[in-house]
Amino acid sequence: MSAIAVDEELTRAAGSREAYEPSSPVAEFGASEPLRLDAGIDLAPFRIAYNTYGELNADKSNAILICHALTMDHYPASPSPTTGKPGWWSPLIGEGKPIDTTKFFVICSNVIGGCGGSTGPASLDAASGDPFGLNLPVITVRDMVRAQKMLVERFGIDTLFAVVGGSMGGMQVLEWTVSYPDKVFAAVPIATGARHSAQNIAFHEIGRQAVMADPEWHGGRYFQKGKRPTKGLAVARMTAHVTYLSEMALHRKFGRNLQDRDTFGYGFDADFQIESYLRHQGSTFVDRFDANSYLYLTRAMDYFDIAADFQGLLANAFQGSKTRFCLISFSSDWLFPTAESREIVHALNAAAASVSFVEVETDKGHDAFLLDEPDFYRAMDGFLSSAARARGLCE
């Protein structure tokens, strides 16, 4: 397939050229600055797409790194160029908000392996001119954090004031505190766990198999074939989206209500509102996300296990940590239940680390960290304000 045809297919697939020509700033790392991956391979050259908000202060002590979740991007507080929708954390980031951009310099980067402009399977391989596809080495959460550290260092920042993120973003936060404990003053892991559970791995595997079973996947070389595995990716998204909600939220929103009809259709169209909702979630997702990136990022989450390098003892991972932690969970989250946050809190207590913990009562499930939850906002505001005073950033 010609480079022009690949270009046209990428544009059609994502609704933009964001995967390889992002609208945001991009940090380029050449052959002399390889990213050493857990897979034992040096990735070079590579790049990181990112956005910043606010101003870095004179001593570069007010930087907050935002780590995004699985299907999010590096536009937490500005409109997405792909969808046009507001930033996914706009209620949290901005002037006068919990992450106050008049006080803090905020950085958010697209993770390595993603499809928003950082090097990922949809990026063009300079050697071939084609998208990497499955030729990209497997990426881990630790690899994502290594790349973020290289980006942070480009700004001349020695120590981050805070690292904040939910779900897969929370995994990155925890990895930062373990891999670079002297580089993080405060950490806010949200709706996350110290390892991916067997149940979560199982859901991810169902999604990956749905993608790979799509006849348009072509072994990951669908761009070169002028195809896209939209049906498989849509099913993967539908399955995953159920895990982001709660039974209470599903009942409150949909119950057994019928969709645009008064009686059953006695067929396999979307009789129920919940069926129509999930089909919509799947069909819109494929317009903004790359199928191979979905494989890579879910696999990265599956491999995540903070305790694995510490004889399986989570407390050992945090020994000697000077970071201030605030863990936040949500009562109806069954993807990363509160018990998993408590396990991290207990490990931090055993390591004599500074830690606070908040469980937010809500029926919104795992996705609560992306929704309007005043108690969550207050917890974030209170912790960051207190940490800022301890850091000497506030009078």
N, C-alpha and C positions, 0 to 999 in steps of 0.2 A: 504494500500500500504506500502511495506517495506521501511525502511529508505534508503536502498541501491537504490531501485527503484526511490524514491523521488530525491535522489542525482543525479541519471542518468538523470531524467527528467529535473531538474534544469539546469544541465550542457548543455543538448541539447537545452533547451529553450533559454538561454541567450548567447550561444556560449562560455560560461565561467562559473566559479563559483563565479563571482563577487558579486552576490546578498548576498551570505552568507560566502564566503571566499575571500574577496577583496585582490587585489594585493597591495593596498595602506596601510599606517598605519591605525590603528583603535584604537580609545579611548573607553575603556570599562567602563560603569557606572553600579555599582552593586545595590543590594537591598537597601543599605544605601544612595544612591544618585538618588532617583527617579526623573523622569521628570513629573512635574505636568501639565497635559493637560487641555486645555479649556473645554474639554468634562467632566471634573471633575474626571478624573481617573489618578492615578499615574502609569506611565509606568516604570517598572523596572523588570529585568535589561534591559538596552538598550545600543546601541553602535553607534558611529559616525565614519564613514570612511572619511579620509581627505588626502590632500596633502599639502605640503609647498614648497615654493621657496624662495631663498635668505636667509639671516641671520638676526636673531633678535638682535638688538643692546643692549648695556649694560643696558640702562634704560628702555628697552622694550617699546619704544615710536614710533617705525617705522612699526608697523603691519598694513597690509591692509587685510581685509576680503573680499573675492570675493563670492558673492551669485549667485548661478546658476539658470537658467531658468527651465521651466517645464520639458523638456526632455533632459536637459544637465546633466553633472556629475561633479565630483570633479577633473577632469583632464583638467583644462583650459589652461595649458601651457606645457603639456606633452602628449605623445601618449596614447590613450585609449587602455587598455588591451583587451577590447571587440571587437572594430572595427579596431584597429591599426592605426586609423587616427590621425593626429596632434591634439593637444589641441585646443578646440573651440575658445579660445582667445589668441592663440599663437602670433598673430601680436601685441597684446597689452601688453603682459607680458614677460619680459626678459631683459637682459642687454641692456641698451640704449633705451629701449622702454618706452612708457608713464607710465606704471607701472614697473619701473626700479628695477630689482631684485638686483642690486648693492647698492641700497639705501633702498629698502623696504623689509620687511619680509612678504610674501604673504601666506595666509591661504585660502584654499577652501575646504569645507566639503560637502559631499553628504547629502541632506536634510533628516530628519526623514520622513518616508513614501515613500522614494525613493527606487531604486532597484540597487544601486551601492555599497552596503556594510553597510550603516547605517540601523538601524532597520526599516523595512518596511514590507509590506504584503508578500513579497517573502522570507523574513528571516525565519530561522528555530526557532520555538518557543521551548525554552528549556524544557518547561513543557510537551509537546507532541511529540517533535521530528519532527513534520510536519511544513510546512510553515504556517505562521499566517493566510494568506488569509484575509477574512473579520472579523476575530477575533481581528485584530488589531483595537484599538480605532481610531475614526476619528481624523485626524490631521489638525491643522490650521497653518497659516503663523506665528502666534505668538508662537505656539509650536516649529516650526522650529527655530525661533530666540532664544527661551529659551535654546534649546539644543546647538545652536552655542555658546551662552554665556558660557555655562558650559565647552565647549571645549576650548574656548579662555582662560578661567580662568585656565585650566590645564597648559597652557604655562606661567602662572604668569603674564599675561597681564591685566593691570587695565583699560587702555583706548586705544581703537583702533585709530590709526592715521586716517584711512578711512574705510568706508564700501561702496562697489561698486557692482552694479548688474543691469541687464536688465530684463524687463518683470516680471515674478514671482520673479526673483532676485531683481528687483527694489522694489517690495512689501516688501521683507525682509529688504531692506535698510531703507525704510520708517518706518517699524515696529521697527527696532533698534533705530531710532532717537526718537521715541515716547515712547517706553518701557524703554530705557536706554539712555536718552539724555546726561547724564554726562559721558558716556562711548564711545562716538563717536566724534572725533574732526572734521572730514569732511565726507560728504556723497554725493554719486553720484547715484541718482536714474535715470535709463535710460529706455525710452520707456515703461512707466508704468503709473499707476493711483492710486488714493487714495482709490478707491473701484472698485470692478468688476461690469461692467455695465450689464444691463439686456440682451443686445445683446450677450455679451461674455458668460454669464451664459447659454444662449440658445444654443450657439455652443458647449459648454462643455456638456450640457445635451444630445445633439444629439450623441456626441462621446461616452458618458457613456452608452446610450441605445444601441448603436451599439455593444459595448463590451458585455453587459449583454444579448443581444438577440442572441448572438452566442451560438448554442447548446453545444459547447465545453467549455463554461464558467463554468457550473456546480455549480452555486451559489458561485463562487469564489474558489472552491476546485478543480480546474483543475489539479494542480500538483499531488494531491493524486489519481486522475483518470487517470494519464498518458496522459493528453490532454492539449491543449492550444487553447484559442479563437483567433487564428491568423486572421481569416477573419474579425471578429468584430473590433479587434484592428487596423487592416490595414485601414478599413473604417474610424475609428475615426481619425487616423493620416491623411488620405487624406483630410477629412473635415477641420481639424485644420490647415493643411499646407496651404490651400487656404487663410486662414485669416492672415497668416504670410507674404503673398506677396501683391502686389498691381495690379490693373488692368493694369497700365502702364507696369509694369515688365512682367506680363503674356503676354501682347500683344507683347512686345519687344522680349521676348524669344521664344514664340510659335505662336502667332497669331492664324490663322486657318490652320496652316501647317499640312499636313498629315504625318503619321508615317509609313515609309518604304512602301509607296504605292503611286500610281498616281491618283487613283480614289477611291470613297467610296466603302467600302466592303459590304454595305447594310446588316449589321449584328451588333453584339454587342461586337466585338473585339475592340481593341483600334485603331480606325481610325485616331484620332488626336494625335499630339505630346503631347499636354497637358494631354490627358488621359493616355498615356504611362508613362509620367513623374509622375503623381500622383500615378499610380499603383506601380511604382518603389519605391516611397517614402513610401508607405504603406508596401510593402513586405520587405523592408530592416529594417524598424522600428521595426517590430515584433521580429527580431533577437537580438535586443539589449535592449528592454524595456519590463517590466512586465505589463500585462494588469491591474491587481489590483492596482499597483502603479499609473497607469494612472487615475483610478477612484479616488484614494485618493488625488492625487496632484491637479487635476482639482477641486475637491470639496474644497480643502484648498483655492484655488484662489477665488472661488465663495463666500466663507464666508468673504473674506477680505474686511474690511471697517474701515479705520483709524478713521473716525469721529464718528462712532457708540457709542463709550464710552465717547464722549464729546458733548452730547446733539445734535449730528448731525452737529456740527460746526467745520469745519476742522481747522480753525485758532486756536481754543482752544487746539487742540492736540499739537501744536508747541509753546505754550506760554512759555516764559522763555528759549527757546532753545539757547544754545551757539554754536551749531554745524554750520559749514560752509557748505552750500548746493550748488551743481551744478546740475541742472536738464537738461537732454538732451532728445529731442524728434526728430522725423523724419517726414518730411513733408507729406510723402505718407503712413504713418502708420494709417490704419483705425481700427486696433484692439485696440490700445491705442493712439488715436489721440492727436495732439498737444494741443488741448483745455483742455485735462485732465491734462497735465503737467502745463499748465498756471493756472489752478485752484489751484494746489498745490503751485505754485509760489505766487499767490495772497494771499493765506492763510499764507504763510511764511512772506510775506511783512506785512500783518495785524498783525502778531505776532512779528514784528520788528526783525525777524531773518536775518542772513546773507545769501543771496541767489543770485546766478547768473543762467542764463537760456540761452540755445542754442537750436535753431531749425535747424537741418541739412537738407538742401535741397537735396532730393534724390528720385528716383522712385523705390527704392528697398523694400519699405514697412516696416512692423514690423521687419523683419529679418535683417534689415540694421545694427543693433547693433552687428550682428555676421559676417558681411561681410566687404569687403575692402572699407572703407569710410574715406578718409584722413581728412576731416573736423571734423569728430567724433574723430579721433585719436588726432588731434591738440587740440580740446576742452578738452579732457581728460588730455593731457599732460600739457596744460597751467594751468588748475585748480589745479591739483595735485602738480605741481611745486610751484605754489603760496602758496598753503596750507602748503607744506613742509617747505618753508621759514618762514612762520608764526609760524610753530611748532618748528622751530629751528633745522630742520633736514638737511638743506642745508646751505652752506656758502654764 
